[in-house]
Amino acid sequence: MEKLIEQLRDCLKTQFF
């Protein structure tokens, strides 16, 4: 599940940046 959260965070970071 940790990997899933990391992927979600990466997606959000890409959207924010």
C-alpha contacts under 8 A as a table, 3 or more apart, distances in Angstrom:
res1	aa1	res2	aa2	distance
1	M	4	L	5.12
1	M	5	I	6.52
2	E	5	I	5.20
2	E	6	E	6.23
3	K	6	E	4.99
3	K	7	Q	6.17
4	L	7	Q	5.12
4	L	8	L	6.24
5	I	8	L	5.02
5	I	9	R	6.12
6	E	9	R	5.05
6	E	10	D	6.17
7	Q	10	D	5.03
7	Q	11	C	6.23
8	L	11	C	5.06
8	L	12	L	6.25
9	R	12	L	5.05
9	R	13	K	6.05
10	D	13	K	5.02
10	D	14	T	6.16
11	C	14	T	5.18
11	C	15	Q	6.26
12	L	15	Q	5.02
12	L	16	F	6.03
13	K	16	F	5.08
13	K	17	F	5.92
14	T	17	F	5.17
